[in-house]
Amino acid sequence: MKSIQFLIAAVAATTVLTANAKDLEPVPKLSEADFGKAKQVYFDRCAGCHGTLRKGATGLPLTPDKTRTKTVEKLADIIYTGTEGGMPGWGVTGVLSKEESTLLAKFIQNEPVPPPEFNMKDMEATWKLHVPVEKRPTKPEHKYNIDNLFAVILRDAGQIGIIDGDTKQVVTVVNSGFAVHTLRYSASKRYLYTIGRDAKATIVDLYMNPPQTVAEVKTGFDARSIESSKYKGKKGDFNDKYAVVGNYWPPSYVILDGFTLKPLKVVGTRGYTYDTQEYHPEPRVASIVASHYDPEWIINVKETGQVLLVDYSDIKNLKVTAIESERFLHDGGWDKTKRYFLVAANMRDKLVAIDAKTKKLAGIVETGIKPHPGRGANIMDPKFGPVYATPHLGEPAITFVGTDPEGKYKANAWKAVRKLKTGGEGGLFIKTHPKSNHIWVDHTLAKDADATRSVSLFDIKNLDAPPKVIKLGDRGRITHMEYNKAGDEVWIALWDRKGEIIVMDDKTGKEKTRITDPRLVTPTGKFNVYNTTADIY
């Protein structure tokens, strides 16, 4: 309550200063209750793209100097119906009412107020060790094939479903943070790490019967990424030793004990943009991956355009290599060799390639409007050789980038060599598998309802042919594809309050079955243990 009162007081003070500004709409007044409600809606639906301080990233800035050039009615209409640039219509999709859209429009015409900071003492107060390491099983207590288990994000329920890939049965559901953004597994495949948008991290022990949460901690107020340490070699054995969380607020990354999630070290990311050398108060940590070459994490700082190679071999004397790349870094994945990490700078319409071996920038590629690869897709293009593919939020397309700088196809390296049209814009994820002849692409954030409920299926052997657009339902949205370990099934989420997992036959492109369960509330990302641990995509 104190934090809300602080925010209301700050907004009230700012209102007095800005209400008479020329050529701007007056600042709408909000009650404490309405401000609190709008603040939560903004966090749930808007902060990820527009920022906690509303300075913009994937989405445009929403500071009052921008928002007060429009009326409340115009802003509410944009919120309700969406934009051509990839923003979903929160009203037409049934997420927000017209009243909530109007409330949110008034909220963004007020001055943004930073949330409180969150330090090590605050983190330690949230840390809960439910099952100490010495009380955990020494081997699996069940007969499930761990390699083919799937962890499924149940976004709005704040839970994770564990599903057996062999039997298609829901093994269990465990609590997590709110609207989990991504999942990762430990190098041993034993532990599942989750991170919620509310910065709550959890660790699930897959050896237990059923799997259960053994530890949790909050690292801040807003977060998006988590990864474990995955290196065993000349520099030591760090498998499972550490985990790391990338925070949106406060802007930082936090190193945790990999077995207990006890917070060990906080590193802030506030600093200067690589290009204009201007100070930025909110450089958020986006995607994080573990290097295959050294005990390092590749940490992408969205607003400053810096890629950080963080050496975790000695966290007391942390060594960080900062690589200037491009601003608004978001998500990405490895090329086929796992040497090059490709990450989208989506507001700059580019992909950035980082060489994990030389620890340098390998290339920057213009791709199209707002690339959003998820983890991307790697194929052997019949004409251009090894390529990495990304869909786009802002246009109905996927772009293929050459990834063979030292081989037969080096002339194509870090160039956009092919662009194909999909069944809709708003693409969030793309997926393939080494054993597959197909590429699957969703159009989750398309404006057209039929597009949001469809996927595009491309034939790798005949990429010049248009895709087969497969409609998979009449409600909700279709999102995020994941293969089983064998590479012959593709699991797709029907994102709805009454959610389903649609299992497709990869060879035929036809539906095999649907996994239904009352507990599958708003399923989104699905992560197969084997494929995720081995970085297969």
C-alpha positions in Angstrom: 0.0 0.0 0.0 2.9 2.4 0.8 4.3 2.0 -2.7 0.9 2.7 -4.3 0.5 5.8 -2.1 4.0 6.9 -3.1 3.1 6.5 -6.8 -0.2 8.4 -6.4 1.6 11.3 -4.6 4.3 11.5 -7.3 1.7 11.5 -10.1 -0.3 14.2 -8.4 2.7 16.4 -8.0 3.7 15.9 -11.6 0.1 16.7 -12.8 0.3 20.2 -11.3 3.5 20.8 -13.3 2.4 19.5 -16.6 -1.3 20.2 -16.9 -0.9 23.6 -18.5 1.7 22.5 -21.1 1.0 24.0 -24.5 -0.3 21.8 -27.4 -0.8 18.8 -25.1 -3.9 17.2 -23.8 -4.6 17.8 -20.1 -3.4 15.2 -17.7 -6.3 12.9 -16.7 -6.9 12.5 -13.0 -7.0 9.0 -11.5 -8.2 7.8 -8.2 -5.8 5.7 -6.1 -7.8 2.6 -6.9 -7.9 3.3 -10.7 -4.2 4.1 -10.7 -3.4 0.8 -9.0 -5.6 -1.1 -11.4 -4.1 0.6 -14.5 -0.6 0.1 -13.2 -1.2 -3.7 -12.9 -2.8 -3.8 -16.4 0.2 -1.9 -17.8 2.6 -4.3 -16.1 0.8 -7.4 -17.4 0.3 -6.3 -21.0 2.5 -3.4 -21.9 5.7 -3.1 -19.9 7.5 -5.9 -21.7 7.5 -3.9 -25.0 7.2 -0.3 -23.8 9.3 -0.5 -20.6 8.6 0.1 -17.0 9.5 3.8 -17.4 7.6 3.8 -20.8 10.7 4.9 -22.8 10.1 2.2 -25.5 12.0 -0.7 -26.9 10.1 -3.3 -29.0 7.2 -0.9 -28.6 7.2 2.9 -29.0 7.8 5.3 -26.1 4.7 6.1 -24.1 5.9 9.0 -22.1 3.5 12.0 -21.7 5.2 14.1 -24.3 4.2 11.5 -26.8 0.9 10.2 -25.4 -0.6 13.7 -24.6 -0.4 14.6 -28.3 -3.5 12.4 -28.7 -6.8 12.3 -26.9 -7.8 9.7 -24.4 -10.3 8.4 -26.9 -7.7 8.0 -29.7 -5.3 6.2 -27.3 -8.0 3.9 -26.0 -8.9 3.0 -29.6 -5.3 2.1 -30.4 -5.1 -0.1 -27.3 -8.4 -1.7 -28.1 -7.8 -2.4 -31.8 -4.0 -2.7 -32.1 -1.7 -1.4 -34.8 -0.2 -2.5 -38.1 3.3 -2.6 -36.5 2.6 -5.7 -34.5 0.8 -4.5 -31.3 -2.1 -6.8 -30.6 -5.6 -5.3 -30.2 -6.2 -6.0 -26.5 -9.9 -5.3 -26.9 -10.7 -7.2 -30.1 -8.9 -10.2 -28.7 -11.0 -10.2 -25.6 -8.2 -9.3 -23.1 -9.3 -5.8 -22.1 -12.7 -4.2 -22.1 -13.4 -0.7 -23.5 -13.5 0.7 -20.0 -10.1 -0.9 -19.2 -8.6 0.4 -22.5 -9.8 3.9 -21.6 -8.3 3.6 -18.1 -5.0 2.5 -19.5 -5.1 5.4 -22.0 -5.5 7.8 -19.0 -2.7 6.1 -17.1 -0.1 6.5 -19.9 -0.9 10.2 -20.1 0.3 10.6 -16.5 4.0 10.7 -15.7 5.7 7.3 -15.2 7.0 6.8 -11.7 9.9 4.3 -11.1 9.1 1.3 -8.9 11.2 0.9 -5.8 14.7 -0.6 -6.0 15.4 -4.2 -5.0 18.7 -5.1 -3.3 20.3 -8.3 -2.0 18.6 -7.9 1.4 15.2 -7.8 -0.3 16.1 -10.9 -2.4 17.2 -12.8 0.6 13.9 -12.1 2.4 12.0 -13.8 -0.4 14.3 -16.9 -0.7 12.6 -20.1 0.2 14.4 -23.5 0.2 11.5 -26.0 0.3 13.6 -29.1 0.0 17.3 -29.0 1.0 19.8 -30.7 -1.4 20.6 -33.5 1.0 16.9 -34.5 1.2 16.4 -34.8 -2.5 16.5 -38.2 -4.3 19.8 -39.4 -5.7 18.1 -40.9 -8.8 14.7 -40.6 -10.5 11.9 -41.9 -8.3 9.6 -42.5 -11.3 9.9 -44.3 -14.7 9.2 -41.3 -17.0 11.6 -40.7 -19.8 13.1 -37.5 -18.6 14.5 -36.7 -22.0 11.0 -36.6 -23.4 9.3 -34.7 -20.7 7.8 -31.3 -21.6 7.4 -28.3 -19.3 4.5 -26.1 -20.4 4.0 -22.5 -19.3 0.5 -21.9 -18.0 0.8 -18.2 -18.4 -2.1 -16.6 -16.5 -2.4 -19.3 -13.9 1.2 -18.7 -12.7 2.0 -22.4 -13.1 4.0 -24.9 -15.1 2.6 -28.2 -16.4 4.8 -31.2 -16.7 3.7 -33.5 -19.4 5.0 -36.9 -20.4 5.9 -36.8 -24.1 5.5 -40.6 -24.5 2.0 -41.0 -23.0 0.7 -37.4 -23.4 -0.4 -37.4 -19.8 -0.2 -34.4 -17.5 2.2 -35.6 -14.8 1.8 -32.7 -12.5 1.3 -28.9 -12.3 3.6 -26.8 -10.1 3.3 -23.2 -9.0 5.7 -20.6 -10.6 5.9 -16.8 -11.0 3.2 -14.9 -12.9 3.2 -15.2 -16.7 6.5 -17.2 -16.9 8.4 -15.9 -19.9 10.9 -18.8 -20.5 12.2 -22.0 -19.0 15.6 -23.6 -19.0 17.0 -26.9 -17.8 20.3 -27.7 -16.0 23.1 -29.4 -17.8 22.3 -32.6 -16.0 18.7 -32.4 -17.2 17.6 -32.8 -13.6 16.5 -29.3 -12.8 14.0 -27.1 -14.4 14.4 -23.3 -13.9 11.5 -20.9 -14.5 11.3 -17.1 -14.4 8.0 -15.1 -14.1 7.4 -11.6 -15.3 7.1 -10.8 -11.6 10.8 -11.8 -11.2 10.0 -14.9 -9.2 12.4 -17.7 -10.1 11.8 -21.3 -9.2 13.6 -24.6 -9.5 11.8 -27.9 -10.1 13.4 -31.2 -9.3 12.5 -33.6 -12.2 13.8 -36.6 -10.2 11.0 -36.4 -7.7 7.7 -38.2 -8.1 5.9 -36.2 -9.0 8.4 -33.4 -9.9 8.1 -30.5 -7.5 9.4 -27.0 -6.7 12.4 -27.3 -4.3 13.4 -23.6 -4.1 12.2 -20.1 -5.1 13.3 -16.5 -4.9 12.3 -13.0 -6.2 15.2 -11.1 -7.9 13.2 -7.9 -8.4 9.8 -6.7 -9.7 10.1 -7.6 -13.4 12.2 -10.2 -15.3 12.3 -12.2 -18.5 15.3 -14.5 -18.7 16.9 -17.3 -16.7 19.8 -19.7 -17.6 22.0 -22.2 -15.8 25.8 -22.8 -16.0 26.7 -25.4 -18.6 30.4 -25.8 -18.9 32.7 -28.7 -18.1 36.2 -28.6 -19.4 39.7 -27.3 -18.9 38.5 -24.3 -16.8 36.5 -26.5 -14.4 33.2 -28.3 -13.9 30.4 -25.7 -13.6 27.5 -27.9 -14.7 24.4 -27.0 -12.5 26.6 -24.9 -10.2 25.0 -21.5 -10.9 21.9 -20.0 -12.4 21.4 -16.4 -13.6 18.3 -14.2 -13.9 18.0 -11.2 -16.2 15.9 -8.4 -14.7 13.9 -5.8 -16.4 13.4 -3.9 -13.1 15.7 -3.1 -11.4 17.9 -3.3 -14.5 20.4 -6.0 -13.5 21.3 -9.6 -13.6 21.5 -11.8 -10.5 23.7 -14.9 -10.0 22.1 -17.6 -7.9 23.2 -20.9 -6.5 22.2 -23.5 -9.1 20.9 -26.0 -6.6 19.1 -23.8 -4.1 18.6 -20.4 -5.9 20.2 -18.6 -3.0 21.2 -15.2 -4.4 24.9 -14.7 -4.6 25.7 -11.6 -6.6 23.7 -8.6 -8.2 25.2 -6.7 -11.1 23.5 -3.5 -12.3 23.2 -2.7 -16.1 22.4 1.0 -16.0 24.8 2.9 -18.2 25.3 4.4 -21.6 24.0 3.5 -25.0 26.7 2.1 -27.4 25.8 4.5 -30.2 24.9 8.0 -28.8 26.7 7.5 -25.5 23.7 8.7 -23.6 22.9 7.6 -20.1 19.9 5.2 -20.0 18.1 4.6 -16.6 16.5 1.3 -17.7 18.8 -1.0 -19.7 16.8 -4.2 -19.3 18.4 -7.7 -19.6 16.7 -9.7 -22.3 17.8 -13.1 -23.5 20.6 -15.1 -21.8 22.3 -18.3 -23.1 25.2 -20.4 -21.8 28.3 -20.5 -24.0 29.5 -23.9 -25.2 33.1 -22.6 -25.4 33.8 -21.2 -22.0 32.2 -20.8 -18.5 30.3 -17.7 -19.8 26.8 -16.5 -20.1 25.9 -14.3 -23.1 23.7 -11.6 -21.6 21.9 -9.2 -23.9 21.1 -5.7 -22.6 18.2 -4.3 -24.6 18.4 -0.6 -24.4 22.1 0.0 -24.5 22.9 -2.4 -27.4 25.5 -4.2 -25.3 26.1 -7.9 -25.4 27.9 -9.0 -22.2 30.0 -12.1 -22.0 30.0 -12.8 -18.3 32.7 -15.2 -17.1 31.2 -17.1 -14.1 34.3 -19.1 -13.3 35.1 -16.7 -10.5 32.1 -14.6 -9.4 34.1 -12.8 -6.7 36.3 -11.4 -9.4 33.8 -11.2 -12.2 35.2 -10.6 -15.8 32.8 -9.2 -18.3 33.5 -8.6 -22.0 31.1 -5.9 -23.4 30.5 -6.1 -27.2 28.9 -3.2 -28.9 26.2 -4.4 -31.3 22.8 -2.8 -31.8 20.1 -1.4 -29.6 16.9 -3.1 -28.4 18.3 -6.6 -28.2 15.6 -9.1 -27.5 15.6 -12.9 -28.1 17.7 -15.3 -30.1 19.5 -18.6 -30.4 22.5 -20.5 -31.6 23.4 -21.4 -35.1 23.8 -25.1 -36.0 27.4 -25.2 -34.8 26.6 -23.5 -31.5 29.5 -21.1 -32.0 27.5 -18.1 -33.2 24.6 -16.6 -31.1 22.1 -14.6 -33.2 19.9 -12.1 -31.3 17.2 -9.8 -32.7 17.6 -6.0 -32.3 13.9 -5.9 -33.2 13.2 -2.1 -33.1 16.2 -1.7 -35.5 14.9 -4.5 -37.8 18.2 -6.4 -37.5 19.8 -9.6 -36.3 23.1 -9.4 -34.4 25.6 -12.3 -34.6 28.1 -12.9 -31.7 31.1 -15.2 -32.1 31.3 -17.1 -28.7 34.8 -18.4 -29.7 36.5 -15.2 -30.5 34.2 -13.1 -28.2 33.6 -10.5 -30.9 30.8 -9.2 -33.0 30.5 -11.4 -36.1 27.9 -9.4 -38.1 24.8 -7.4 -38.2 22.0 -8.2 -40.7 19.0 -6.2 -41.9 16.1 -8.7 -41.8 12.7 -6.9 -42.0 10.2 -5.3 -39.7 10.7 -6.3 -36.1 12.3 -9.8 -36.2 11.3 -12.1 -33.3 13.0 -15.4 -33.6 12.3 -16.9 -30.2 15.3 -19.3 -30.4 15.1 -19.3 -34.2 15.5 -22.2 -36.6 18.5 -23.7 -38.3 18.3 -25.5 -41.6 20.5 -26.5 -44.6 19.1 -24.3 -47.3 19.2 -26.2 -50.7 20.8 -23.1 -52.3 22.4 -21.0 -49.6 23.8 -23.7 -47.2 23.5 -23.3 -43.4 21.1 -20.6 -42.5 19.2 -19.3 -39.4 15.6 -18.2 -39.7 13.5 -15.6 -37.9 9.8 -14.6 -38.3 8.7 -11.0 -37.8 6.2 -9.1 -35.6 5.7 -6.4 -38.2 5.3 -8.2 -41.5 4.1 -11.6 -42.7 7.6 -13.0 -43.5 10.5 -15.1 -42.4 14.1 -14.2 -43.2 17.0 -16.6 -43.6 20.5 -15.5 -42.7 23.7 -17.3 -43.8 25.7 -18.7 -40.9 28.8 -20.3 -42.5 31.6 -17.7 -42.4 34.5 -20.1 -42.7 33.1 -22.8 -45.0 31.8 -23.5 -48.5 29.0 -20.9 -48.2 31.1 -18.1 -46.6 30.0 -15.6 -49.3 26.5 -15.8 -47.7 27.6 -15.3 -44.1 25.7 -12.6 -42.2 23.5 -11.7 -45.1 19.8 -12.1 -45.6 19.7 -14.7 -48.4 16.1 -15.6 -48.6 12.7 -14.1 -47.5 9.4 -16.0 -47.6 5.9 -14.9 -47.0 3.9 -16.4 -44.2 0.2 -16.7 -43.5 0.2 -13.6 -41.3 2.3 -11.0 -39.5 2.8 -11.1 -35.7 5.1 -14.1 -35.8 6.5 -14.9 -32.4 8.1 -18.3 -32.9 9.7 -20.6 -35.6 10.7 -24.2 -35.2 12.4 -27.1 -37.0 14.4 -30.1 -36.1 17.5 -31.8 -37.6 15.3 -34.9 -38.5 12.6 -32.8 -40.0 11.9 -31.5 -43.6 9.6 -28.8 -42.3 9.7 -25.3 -40.8 6.7 -24.3 -38.6 5.9 -20.6 -38.0 3.1 -19.1 -35.9 1.3 -15.7 -36.4 0.2 -15.2 -32.8 0.0 -11.5 -32.8 -1.6 -11.0 -36.3 -4.5 -8.7 -36.5 -6.6 -11.1 -38.5 -8.3 -13.6 -36.2 -7.9 -16.6 -38.6 -4.2 -15.9 -38.9 -3.8 -15.9 -35.1 -5.4 -19.4 -35.1 -3.1 -20.8 -37.8 0.4 -21.9 -38.5 2.5 -21.8 -41.7 4.2 -25.0 -42.7 7.1 -24.8 -45.1 8.8 -27.6 -47.0 12.6 -27.3 -46.6 13.2 -29.2 -49.8 11.0 -26.8 -51.8 11.2 -23.4 -50.2 10.1 -21.6 -53.3 6.6 -23.1 -52.8 4.1 -21.1 -50.7 3.5 -22.5 -47.2 0.6 -24.6 -46.2 -1.5 -22.5 -43.8 -3.1 -24.8 -41.2 -6.0 -23.5 -39.1 -6.1 -25.2 -35.7 -9.1 -23.7 -34.0 -11.9 -21.2 -33.7 -10.9 -19.6 -30.4 -7.8 -18.4 -28.6 -4.5 -18.0 -30.3 -2.0 -20.5 -31.6 1.5 -20.1 -30.4 4.9 -21.7 -29.9 6.0 -25.0 -31.5 8.2 -27.6 -29.9 9.4 -31.0 -31.1 9.6 -34.1 -29.1 13.0 -35.8 -28.7 12.5 -38.1 -31.7 11.7 -35.1 -34.0 8.6 -36.6 -35.4 6.0 -34.7 -33.4 5.4 -31.0 -33.1 3.5 -29.7 -30.0 1.6 -26.4 -30.4 -0.3 -24.4 -27.8 -3.8 -23.2 -28.1 -3.5 -20.1 -25.9 -6.9 -19.8 -24.2 -8.4 -20.0 -20.8 -9.5 -23.5 -21.8 -6.2 -24.4 -23.3 -5.0 -27.4 -25.3 -1.8 -28.8 -26.6 -2.2 -29.8 -30.2 0.2 -32.6 -31.2 1.0 -32.6 -35.0 2.6 -35.3 -37.1 5.7 -33.6 -38.5 5.9 -35.8 -41.6 2.3 -35.4 -42.7 1.5 -32.0 -41.2 -1.7 -33.5 -39.8 -3.1 -33.4 -36.3 -2.5 -36.6 -34.2 -4.2 -35.7 -30.9 -5.0 -33.0 -28.4 -3.9 -32.9 -24.8 -6.7 -31.5 -22.7 -6.9 -31.0 -19.0 -8.7 -28.4 -16.8 -5.3 -27.4 -15.5 -4.0 -26.3 -18.9 -4.9 -22.6 -18.4 -3.5 -20.3 -21.1 -0.6 -22.6 -22.2 2.1 -20.8 -24.2 5.8 -22.0 -24.4 6.6 -25.7 -24.3 10.1 -26.9 -23.7 11.2 -30.5 -24.3 14.0 -31.5 -21.9 16.3 -33.1 -24.4 16.0 -30.5 -27.2 16.2 -27.5 -24.8 19.3 -28.8 -23.0 21.0 -29.6 -26.2 20.0 -26.3 -27.9 18.2 -28.1 -30.8 16.1 -25.9 -32.9 
